[in-house]
Amino acid sequence: MGRRGLGKGLAALIPEAEEASGEGVVEIEVEKIRPNRYQPRKAFDEAKLEELAESIRSHGVVQPIVVRLIGDAYELVAGERRWRAAVKAGIKKIPAVVREMSDSELLEVALIENLQRTDLNPMEEAEAYRKLASEFGLSQEEIAKRVGKSRSQVANTLRLLQLPPRVQESIRRGELSMGHAKALLGLERQQDILALCEDVVRKGLSVRETEEAVRRLGRRKGREDKRYEPCSGVPEGTESEGLEAVAWRRSVESALAERLGTRVRVVGSPVRGKVEISYFSAEDLERVLELVGCTSAAE
């Protein structure tokens, strides 16, 4: 099945306000509508929903929602906030456009519509990008074009998935900002990240203070590393490699990290060495395995 060009044609699936009274808009009972199972947003601001409900009580639903027919009911494609607010307002019917849509199209539209039109928290955004990459094989460049952001913004957001689950939860709750998270990603050891995350939340550290704490930890680790000789088993040439070899290794690590959406470490030379791929949950491991051609950890 050929996919629609959602990057350019999202408006064809999500009607604009002027369509509210146009052909194809029907009135559907709100109780026959169910939420979109692929909705990336996990929580809705109750105060904002109440404001929208009050507006609907006064002016009605100005812009129709988009749904698809499932048996004798309907599933939301776009406009869940309007639907939820209409339920709060006590509205019995809501204007809607009914579209034929596959499950895969429903997933892509739901993700892109939310990424373009709502303020998802950084973790919801990161998980949405990961789904676009894993479900549709989109590159970071393609995702960036579809959601109207730079590739570096998409890459930085995806890096949040490398953080420990406890830190990710702090981001979801709004205890840590994107700036805090980017600073924490400068640390390699999970225990350092967790410890500093607790300090940030407990002491209310600013992003600048968090960045300085990361630098201090980095300097301390550097002093500790100097106490030890290079470990045995490292391929020849890596102990005294030049700038060209370092640049090569960093380039390979960057390319692999972008492709796999996780931290990657390369040890060795272009002719001999090893690649270490980090994962931070069972789900993350399954995602990486799929990207490298394995369908399951058991295989």
Residue frames relative to the residue before (quaternion, step in Angstrom):
aa qw qx qy qz dx dy dz
M 1.0000 0.0000 0.0000 0.0000 0.00 0.00 0.00
G 0.3668 -0.7373 0.5197 0.2273 3.60 -0.74 0.97
R 0.3657 -0.7417 0.5215 0.2102 3.53 -0.95 0.91
R 0.4905 -0.6391 0.5048 0.3101 3.54 -1.14 0.66
G 0.5009 -0.6503 0.4791 0.3109 3.56 -1.14 0.60
L 0.1435 -0.8539 0.4946 0.0753 3.54 0.31 1.24
G 0.5623 0.6059 -0.4016 0.3942 3.57 1.10 -0.51
K 0.7648 0.3041 -0.1686 0.5423 3.57 1.04 -0.80
G 0.7854 0.3844 -0.1734 0.4532 3.56 1.06 -0.71
L 0.2603 0.7873 -0.5247 0.1926 3.60 1.13 0.46
A 0.6224 0.5577 -0.3386 0.4324 3.59 1.05 -0.73
A 0.6060 0.5593 -0.3570 0.4388 3.58 1.16 -0.51
L 0.7100 0.4176 -0.2489 0.5095 3.58 1.20 -0.49
I 0.7533 0.2767 -0.1593 0.5749 3.58 1.17 -0.59
P 0.2974 -0.8093 0.4741 0.1786 3.62 -0.15 1.20
E 0.4449 -0.6735 0.5256 0.2688 3.54 -1.15 0.64
A 0.7309 -0.4619 0.2816 0.4161 3.58 -1.28 0.32
E 0.6523 0.5420 -0.3425 0.4043 3.58 1.00 -0.73
E 0.5944 0.5723 -0.3702 0.4267 3.59 1.25 -0.21
A 0.4165 0.7612 -0.4408 0.2300 3.56 1.28 -0.28
S 0.7797 0.2562 -0.1570 0.5493 3.56 1.01 -0.66
G 0.4919 0.6924 -0.4134 0.3283 3.58 1.25 0.21
E 0.7117 -0.4389 0.3368 0.4328 3.50 -1.38 0.05
G 0.7396 0.3983 -0.2964 0.4545 3.59 -1.02 0.77
V 0.6091 0.5298 -0.3644 0.4642 3.60 1.23 -0.21
V 0.0453 -0.7976 0.6013 -0.0111 3.56 -0.82 1.06
E 0.4353 -0.6595 0.5398 0.2903 3.57 -1.28 0.36
I 0.0542 -0.8061 0.5890 -0.0198 3.57 -0.74 1.11
E 0.5024 -0.6412 0.4864 0.3160 3.57 -1.01 0.81
V 0.4941 -0.6964 0.4320 0.2903 3.59 -0.75 1.05
E 0.6477 0.5393 -0.3298 0.4253 3.60 1.06 -0.63
K 0.6393 0.5126 -0.3277 0.4703 3.60 1.27 -0.22
I 0.6221 0.5360 -0.3263 0.4682 3.57 1.33 -0.01
R 0.1179 -0.7847 0.6050 0.0654 3.57 -0.99 0.84
P 0.6185 -0.5824 0.3703 0.3756 3.62 -1.11 0.58
N 0.5686 -0.5696 0.4801 0.3489 3.52 -1.34 0.41
R 0.4104 -0.7392 0.4786 0.2368 3.59 -0.62 1.12
Y 0.7058 0.4478 -0.2611 0.4829 3.61 1.20 -0.44
Q 0.3136 0.7731 -0.4987 0.2352 3.57 1.26 0.24
P 0.3242 -0.7715 0.5088 0.2019 3.64 -0.59 1.07
R 0.6152 0.5426 -0.3598 0.4446 3.59 1.13 -0.53
K 0.2632 -0.7955 0.5326 0.1192 3.56 -0.74 1.10
A 0.7984 0.1549 -0.0669 0.5780 3.60 1.14 -0.55
F 0.2076 -0.7659 0.5990 0.1077 3.56 -1.12 0.73
D 0.4865 -0.6663 0.4865 0.2874 3.57 -0.95 0.92
E 0.3735 -0.7675 0.4782 0.2067 3.58 -0.42 1.24
A 0.6298 0.5366 -0.3421 0.4454 3.62 1.01 -0.74
K 0.6773 0.4780 -0.2909 0.4777 3.58 0.96 -0.88
L 0.6153 0.5330 -0.3486 0.4645 3.59 1.07 -0.69
E 0.6506 0.5139 -0.3147 0.4621 3.59 1.01 -0.80
E 0.6165 0.5314 -0.3393 0.4717 3.60 1.07 -0.73
L 0.6709 0.4831 -0.2957 0.4787 3.57 0.94 -0.91
A 0.6207 0.5403 -0.3401 0.4552 3.60 1.03 -0.76
E 0.6438 0.5177 -0.3181 0.4651 3.59 1.00 -0.82
S 0.6355 0.5191 -0.3185 0.4746 3.58 1.04 -0.79
I 0.6536 0.5109 -0.3080 0.4657 3.57 1.01 -0.84
R 0.6137 0.5396 -0.3524 0.4561 3.59 1.02 -0.72
S 0.7213 0.4479 -0.2421 0.4697 3.58 1.02 -0.80
H 0.8395 0.2030 -0.0524 0.5013 3.57 0.85 -0.96
G 0.4922 -0.6425 0.4503 0.3771 3.59 1.22 -0.20
V 0.5992 -0.5301 0.4407 0.4071 3.58 -1.33 -0.07
V 0.2885 -0.8038 0.5007 0.1410 3.57 -0.35 1.27
Q 0.7872 0.2354 -0.1146 0.5583 3.58 0.93 -0.91
P 0.4263 -0.7298 0.4661 0.2615 3.62 -0.68 1.02
I 0.4416 -0.6378 0.5540 0.3021 3.53 -1.26 0.47
V 0.3399 -0.6995 0.5771 0.2492 3.58 -1.32 0.12
V 0.0014 0.8036 -0.5936 0.0444 3.58 -0.86 0.99
R 0.2213 -0.7162 0.6256 0.2161 3.53 -1.35 0.07
L 0.4964 -0.6667 0.4770 0.2856 3.56 -1.15 0.66
I 0.0043 -0.7702 0.6368 -0.0344 3.58 -0.86 1.05
G 0.8016 -0.1140 0.0317 0.5861 3.59 -0.17 1.29
D 0.7520 -0.3193 0.2535 0.5180 3.57 -0.68 -1.08
A 0.6476 0.4603 -0.3250 0.5129 3.58 1.26 0.41
Y 0.3877 -0.7055 0.5431 0.2390 3.56 -1.33 -0.05
E 0.2161 -0.7532 0.6077 0.1289 3.54 -1.19 0.69
L 0.4893 -0.6807 0.4676 0.2803 3.55 -0.91 0.97
V 0.2048 -0.7318 0.6369 0.1297 3.52 -1.17 0.76
A 0.7836 -0.0969 0.1062 0.6043 3.57 0.91 -0.99
G 0.7204 0.4445 -0.3222 0.4238 3.56 -1.09 0.70
E 0.2366 0.8121 -0.5113 0.1522 3.59 1.12 0.57
R 0.6116 0.5465 -0.3625 0.4425 3.63 1.01 -0.69
R 0.6541 0.5064 -0.3140 0.4659 3.59 0.95 -0.86
W 0.6537 0.5108 -0.3140 0.4616 3.57 0.98 -0.85
R 0.6677 0.4931 -0.3057 0.4665 3.59 0.88 -0.92
A 0.6577 0.5023 -0.3096 0.4683 3.58 1.00 -0.83
A 0.6223 0.5385 -0.3378 0.4568 3.59 1.06 -0.73
V 0.6208 0.5231 -0.3333 0.4795 3.58 1.06 -0.77
K 0.6538 0.5116 -0.3074 0.4651 3.60 0.96 -0.89
A 0.6896 0.4934 -0.2726 0.4546 3.55 1.04 -0.85
G 0.4823 -0.6851 0.4285 0.3382 3.58 1.24 -0.21
I 0.3738 0.7249 -0.4926 0.3035 3.58 1.25 0.40
K 0.3730 -0.7562 0.4973 0.2043 3.59 -0.85 0.94
K 0.7939 0.1359 -0.0634 0.5893 3.60 1.08 -0.72
I 0.1452 -0.7866 0.5972 0.0592 3.56 -1.17 0.64
P 0.4833 -0.6565 0.4802 0.3239 3.64 -0.98 0.75
A 0.0461 0.8095 -0.5799 0.0799 3.55 -0.94 0.92
V 0.2792 -0.6906 0.6360 0.2018 3.50 -1.36 0.43
V 0.2409 -0.7784 0.5673 0.1189 3.58 -0.75 1.07
R 0.0305 -0.8099 0.5850 -0.0304 3.57 -0.73 1.11
E 0.4077 -0.6469 0.5751 0.2910 3.55 -1.19 0.58
M 0.1374 0.8033 -0.5597 0.1503 3.57 -0.74 1.01
S 0.4020 -0.7026 0.5330 0.2462 3.58 -0.99 0.84
D 0.6816 -0.4667 0.3593 0.4342 3.56 -1.30 0.20
S 0.6713 0.5038 -0.3118 0.4452 3.59 0.90 -0.88
E 0.6468 0.4971 -0.3229 0.4799 3.59 1.01 -0.73
L 0.6173 0.5505 -0.3397 0.4478 3.57 1.05 -0.78
L 0.6494 0.5159 -0.3104 0.4645 3.58 0.96 -0.87
E 0.6984 0.4768 -0.2917 0.4470 3.59 0.77 -0.98
V 0.6615 0.5005 -0.3138 0.4620 3.59 0.91 -0.87
A 0.6443 0.5329 -0.3281 0.4395 3.58 0.93 -0.89
L 0.6785 0.4896 -0.2921 0.4631 3.57 0.91 -0.90
I 0.7126 0.4612 -0.2755 0.4513 3.56 0.75 -1.03
E 0.6302 0.5334 -0.3489 0.4434 3.60 0.96 -0.78
N 0.6813 0.4806 -0.2898 0.4700 3.58 0.93 -0.85
L 0.6632 0.5091 -0.3129 0.4507 3.57 0.95 -0.83
Q 0.7048 0.4576 -0.2650 0.4728 3.58 1.06 -0.70
R 0.8285 0.3216 -0.1069 0.4459 3.56 0.90 -0.90
T 0.7762 0.2916 -0.1838 0.5279 3.64 1.13 -0.20
D 0.4934 -0.6601 0.4870 0.2893 3.55 -1.27 0.36
L 0.0947 -0.7973 0.5960 0.0085 3.55 0.27 1.29
N 0.4734 -0.6219 0.5069 0.3635 3.58 -1.11 0.50
P 0.6990 -0.5170 0.2797 0.4073 3.62 -1.13 0.56
M 0.6650 0.4962 -0.3260 0.4530 3.62 0.98 -0.70
E 0.6177 0.5172 -0.3473 0.4800 3.60 1.03 -0.70
E 0.6422 0.5212 -0.3148 0.4657 3.56 1.04 -0.82
A 0.6535 0.5152 -0.3129 0.4579 3.60 0.92 -0.89
E 0.6718 0.4916 -0.2975 0.4675 3.58 0.94 -0.88
A 0.6179 0.5324 -0.3422 0.4665 3.57 1.10 -0.65
Y 0.6450 0.5055 -0.3213 0.4746 3.60 0.96 -0.83
R 0.6440 0.5230 -0.3328 0.4483 3.59 0.95 -0.83
K 0.6478 0.5070 -0.3277 0.4647 3.60 0.99 -0.77
L 0.6342 0.5213 -0.3389 0.4595 3.58 0.98 -0.78
A 0.6706 0.4850 -0.2961 0.4768 3.58 1.04 -0.75
S 0.7463 0.4262 -0.2380 0.4524 3.59 0.79 -0.99
E 0.7141 0.4512 -0.2627 0.4664 3.61 0.96 -0.83
F 0.8125 0.2537 -0.1017 0.5149 3.58 1.03 -0.79
G 0.4432 -0.7239 0.4389 0.2948 3.58 1.26 -0.02
L 0.3535 0.7510 -0.4951 0.2568 3.59 1.15 0.52
S 0.4164 -0.6797 0.5413 0.2676 3.56 -1.07 0.75
Q 0.6639 -0.4840 0.3678 0.4356 3.57 -1.24 0.21
E 0.6191 0.5416 -0.3407 0.4554 3.58 1.05 -0.70
E 0.6705 0.4916 -0.2951 0.4708 3.60 0.94 -0.88
I 0.6289 0.5200 -0.3357 0.4706 3.59 0.99 -0.79
A 0.6426 0.5414 -0.3181 0.4391 3.58 0.92 -0.94
K 0.6627 0.4997 -0.3079 0.4651 3.60 0.93 -0.87
R 0.6822 0.5070 -0.2983 0.4342 3.59 0.92 -0.85
V 0.7777 0.3283 -0.1832 0.5039 3.59 0.99 -0.74
G 0.5102 -0.6994 0.3954 0.3070 3.58 1.26 0.21
K 0.5749 0.5489 -0.4083 0.4489 3.59 1.03 0.79
S 0.5854 -0.5662 0.4298 0.3898 3.57 -1.26 0.22
R 0.6213 -0.5480 0.3982 0.3939 3.56 -1.21 0.48
S 0.6360 0.5344 -0.3380 0.4425 3.59 1.02 -0.74
Q 0.6173 0.5306 -0.3508 0.4630 3.62 1.06 -0.67
V 0.6513 0.5056 -0.3079 0.4747 3.56 0.97 -0.88
A 0.6599 0.5137 -0.3076 0.4539 3.60 0.92 -0.93
N 0.6703 0.4988 -0.3042 0.4576 3.59 0.91 -0.89
T 0.6485 0.5103 -0.3191 0.4660 3.57 1.03 -0.77
L 0.6449 0.5198 -0.3218 0.4587 3.60 0.96 -0.81
R 0.5994 0.5805 -0.3602 0.4172 3.60 1.08 -0.64
L 0.5368 0.6266 -0.4124 0.3862 3.61 1.16 -0.42
L 0.6070 0.5734 -0.3482 0.4261 3.58 1.15 -0.57
Q 0.5884 0.5673 -0.3669 0.4442 3.60 1.28 -0.18
L 0.5683 0.6173 -0.3771 0.3922 3.58 1.23 -0.36
P 0.6031 -0.5561 0.4123 0.3963 3.62 -1.12 0.52
P 0.6461 -0.5529 0.3574 0.3861 3.63 -1.08 0.68
R 0.6420 0.5333 -0.3406 0.4329 3.60 0.95 -0.80
V 0.6508 0.4949 -0.3102 0.4851 3.60 1.06 -0.75
Q 0.6194 0.5429 -0.3390 0.4546 3.59 1.00 -0.80
E 0.6504 0.5164 -0.3185 0.4570 3.58 0.99 -0.82
S 0.6235 0.5305 -0.3378 0.4644 3.60 1.06 -0.70
I 0.6252 0.5184 -0.3312 0.4803 3.58 1.10 -0.67
R 0.6424 0.5265 -0.3225 0.4540 3.58 0.96 -0.87
R 0.7077 0.4584 -0.2611 0.4700 3.58 0.98 -0.83
G 0.5177 -0.6607 0.4079 0.3593 3.58 1.26 -0.12
E 0.4348 0.7016 -0.4600 0.3272 3.59 1.25 0.25
L 0.7580 0.2191 -0.1270 0.6011 3.56 1.22 -0.57
S 0.3416 -0.7266 0.5585 0.2085 3.57 -1.02 0.80
M 0.6849 -0.4345 0.3629 0.4587 3.56 -1.32 0.05
G 0.6314 0.5438 -0.3326 0.4415 3.60 1.02 -0.73
H 0.6297 0.5163 -0.3245 0.4813 3.58 1.01 -0.81
A 0.6682 0.5204 -0.3017 0.4378 3.56 0.90 -0.99
K 0.6477 0.5158 -0.3222 0.4590 3.59 0.94 -0.86
A 0.6361 0.5192 -0.3298 0.4659 3.58 1.03 -0.77
L 0.6642 0.5158 -0.3060 0.4463 3.61 0.90 -0.90
L 0.6196 0.5580 -0.3399 0.4349 3.58 1.11 -0.65
G 0.5605 0.6018 -0.3841 0.4197 3.57 1.27 -0.17
L 0.6291 0.5036 -0.3292 0.4921 3.58 1.30 -0.16
E 0.3951 -0.7396 0.4995 0.2175 3.57 -1.01 0.80
R 0.7422 0.4229 -0.2391 0.4617 3.58 0.86 -0.93
Q 0.5272 -0.6621 0.4440 0.2943 3.55 -0.89 1.01
Q 0.6548 0.5254 -0.3251 0.4353 3.59 0.97 -0.82
D 0.6263 0.5235 -0.3350 0.4706 3.59 1.11 -0.65
I 0.6384 0.5298 -0.3213 0.4567 3.56 1.00 -0.87
L 0.6780 0.4958 -0.2896 0.4588 3.58 0.88 -0.98
A 0.6628 0.5104 -0.3110 0.4511 3.57 0.92 -0.89
L 0.6900 0.4644 -0.2890 0.4741 3.58 0.89 -0.90
C 0.5874 0.5644 -0.3666 0.4494 3.60 1.08 -0.67
E 0.6573 0.5060 -0.3105 0.4643 3.58 0.93 -0.89
D 0.6347 0.5264 -0.3236 0.4641 3.59 1.04 -0.79
V 0.6448 0.5362 -0.3191 0.4414 3.57 0.94 -0.95
V 0.6998 0.4657 -0.2671 0.4712 3.57 0.87 -0.99
R 0.6993 0.4879 -0.2796 0.4413 3.58 0.86 -0.97
K 0.7766 0.3476 -0.1683 0.4978 3.57 0.92 -0.94
G 0.3931 -0.7325 0.4730 0.2920 3.59 1.25 -0.20
L 0.1557 0.8257 -0.5256 0.1332 3.59 1.01 0.83
S 0.4522 -0.6627 0.5278 0.2790 3.56 -1.11 0.73
V 0.6728 -0.4641 0.3643 0.4464 3.58 -1.28 0.16
R 0.6488 0.5220 -0.3206 0.4514 3.60 0.94 -0.88
E 0.6615 0.4961 -0.3042 0.4730 3.59 0.96 -0.84
T 0.6339 0.5207 -0.3279 0.4684 3.57 1.07 -0.72
E 0.6375 0.5245 -0.3243 0.4618 3.59 0.97 -0.83
E 0.6536 0.5037 -0.3146 0.4692 3.59 0.98 -0.82
A 0.6296 0.5258 -0.3329 0.4652 3.60 1.03 -0.76
V 0.6257 0.5257 -0.3298 0.4727 3.59 1.05 -0.77
R 0.6525 0.5100 -0.3185 0.4612 3.62 0.95 -0.84
R 0.6447 0.5201 -0.3250 0.4563 3.58 0.98 -0.81
L 0.6557 0.5031 -0.3080 0.4713 3.57 0.97 -0.86
G 0.6369 0.5345 -0.3193 0.4547 3.57 1.05 -0.78
R 0.6550 0.5005 -0.3132 0.4715 3.58 0.96 -0.85
R 0.6494 0.5202 -0.3168 0.4552 3.59 0.99 -0.84
K 0.6526 0.5054 -0.3118 0.4706 3.57 0.98 -0.86
G 0.6254 0.5478 -0.3367 0.4420 3.58 1.04 -0.76
R 0.6540 0.5001 -0.3116 0.4744 3.57 1.01 -0.80
E 0.6483 0.5160 -0.3194 0.4598 3.58 1.03 -0.78
D 0.6441 0.5438 -0.3262 0.4278 3.58 0.98 -0.84
K 0.6360 0.5602 -0.3319 0.4143 3.59 1.06 -0.71
R 0.5856 0.6002 -0.3646 0.4050 3.58 1.25 -0.37
Y 0.7468 0.3958 -0.1939 0.4981 3.56 1.21 -0.49
E 0.4558 -0.6462 0.5380 0.2920 3.54 -1.21 0.64
P 0.6332 -0.5104 0.3940 0.4282 3.62 -1.19 0.39
C 0.5106 -0.6729 0.4433 0.2999 3.57 -0.93 0.90
S 0.5364 -0.6136 0.4660 0.3444 3.57 -1.19 0.58
G 0.7109 0.4505 -0.3277 0.4292 3.54 -1.24 0.48
V 0.5250 0.6036 -0.4326 0.4158 3.60 1.23 -0.02
P 0.5422 -0.6459 0.4129 0.3439 3.63 -0.79 0.93
E 0.6190 -0.5775 0.3933 0.3587 3.53 -1.12 0.72
G 0.7574 0.3945 -0.2864 0.4344 3.51 -1.11 0.69
T 0.6303 0.5734 -0.3544 0.3851 3.62 1.12 -0.47
E 0.5968 0.5871 -0.3757 0.3975 3.61 1.13 -0.55
S 0.8066 0.2080 -0.0860 0.5465 3.57 1.00 -0.80
E 0.2199 0.8157 -0.5109 0.1587 3.57 1.11 0.63
G 0.4489 -0.6930 0.5016 0.2581 3.54 -1.18 0.62
L 0.7442 -0.4040 0.2929 0.4440 3.54 -1.35 -0.02
E 0.6221 0.5533 -0.3486 0.4305 3.59 1.05 -0.73
A 0.6620 0.4973 -0.3035 0.4715 3.59 0.98 -0.85
V 0.6294 0.5279 -0.3300 0.4650 3.57 1.03 -0.80
A 0.6554 0.5117 -0.3090 0.4616 3.58 0.94 -0.91
W 0.6291 0.5297 -0.3360 0.4592 3.59 1.02 -0.80
R 0.6792 0.5003 -0.2971 0.4474 3.55 0.85 -0.99
R 0.6547 0.5097 -0.3150 0.4609 3.58 0.93 -0.87
S 0.6327 0.5392 -0.3264 0.4499 3.59 1.04 -0.78
V 0.6652 0.4913 -0.2961 0.4780 3.57 0.96 -0.90
E 0.6418 0.5242 -0.3213 0.4583 3.58 0.95 -0.86
S 0.6617 0.5126 -0.3058 0.4538 3.59 0.94 -0.90
A 0.6671 0.5040 -0.3048 0.4561 3.59 0.92 -0.92
L 0.6814 0.4766 -0.2924 0.4722 3.60 0.93 -0.86
A 0.6412 0.5273 -0.3289 0.4501 3.58 0.98 -0.81
E 0.6470 0.5092 -0.3207 0.4682 3.58 1.02 -0.77
R 0.6802 0.4948 -0.2947 0.4536 3.57 0.93 -0.87
L 0.7728 0.3716 -0.1849 0.4802 3.58 0.91 -0.92
G 0.3764 -0.7560 0.4677 0.2610 3.59 1.22 -0.28
T 0.6977 0.3878 -0.2851 0.5306 3.57 1.07 0.69
R 0.6447 -0.5202 0.3822 0.4095 3.58 -1.30 0.16
V 0.0569 -0.7918 0.6080 -0.0077 3.57 -0.96 0.96
R 0.1030 -0.7833 0.6114 0.0453 3.58 -1.01 0.86
V 0.1528 -0.7800 0.6038 0.0606 3.57 -0.87 1.01
V 0.0541 -0.7779 0.6261 0.0073 3.57 -0.90 0.98
G 0.6834 0.4741 -0.3401 0.4388 3.59 -0.74 1.01
S 0.5508 -0.5876 0.4860 0.3393 3.51 -1.30 -0.47
P 0.7123 -0.4406 0.3090 0.4505 3.63 -1.24 0.02
V 0.7385 0.4085 -0.2426 0.4784 3.62 1.16 -0.35
R 0.8133 0.0354 -0.0116 0.5806 3.62 1.16 -0.36
G 0.3987 0.7092 -0.5131 0.2734 3.57 -0.94 0.86
K 0.3741 -0.7029 0.5435 0.2658 3.54 -1.18 -0.52
V 0.2713 -0.7364 0.6009 0.1518 3.55 -1.30 0.50
E 0.1399 -0.7823 0.6042 0.0585 3.57 -0.82 1.04
I 0.1175 -0.7954 0.5941 0.0221 3.59 -0.70 1.15
S 0.2771 -0.7820 0.5394 0.1438 3.59 -0.70 1.08
Y 0.0223 0.7562 -0.6537 -0.0197 3.55 -1.23 0.60
F 0.2840 -0.8186 0.4926 0.0816 3.55 -1.08 0.76
S 0.7720 0.1014 -0.1233 0.6153 3.56 1.28 0.32
A 0.6588 -0.4885 0.3752 0.4319 3.58 -1.25 0.23
E 0.6398 0.5218 -0.3220 0.4633 3.58 1.03 -0.81
D 0.6461 0.5207 -0.3183 0.4584 3.57 0.99 -0.85
L 0.6328 0.5255 -0.3274 0.4651 3.60 1.02 -0.79
E 0.6454 0.5156 -0.3225 0.4621 3.59 0.93 -0.88
R 0.6391 0.5307 -0.3242 0.4525 3.58 1.00 -0.84
V 0.6672 0.4920 -0.2995 0.4723 3.60 0.91 -0.91
L 0.6425 0.5293 -0.3251 0.4487 3.59 0.96 -0.84
E 0.6402 0.5178 -0.3244 0.4656 3.58 0.99 -0.79
L 0.6622 0.5233 -0.3064 0.4402 3.57 0.98 -0.86
V 0.7318 0.3835 -0.2373 0.5109 3.60 1.10 -0.63
G 0.6837 -0.5494 0.2690 0.3979 3.57 1.25 0.35
C 0.5862 0.5292 -0.3950 0.4693 3.60 1.25 0.24
T 0.3591 -0.7615 0.4997 0.2035 3.61 -0.82 0.93
S 0.8119 0.0556 0.0026 0.5812 3.59 1.15 -0.45
A 0.5756 -0.5954 0.4361 0.3520 3.56 -1.17 0.62
A 0.6444 0.5474 -0.3216 0.4262 3.56 1.16 -0.54
E 0.6247 0.5847 -0.3444 0.3863 3.59 1.17 -0.42
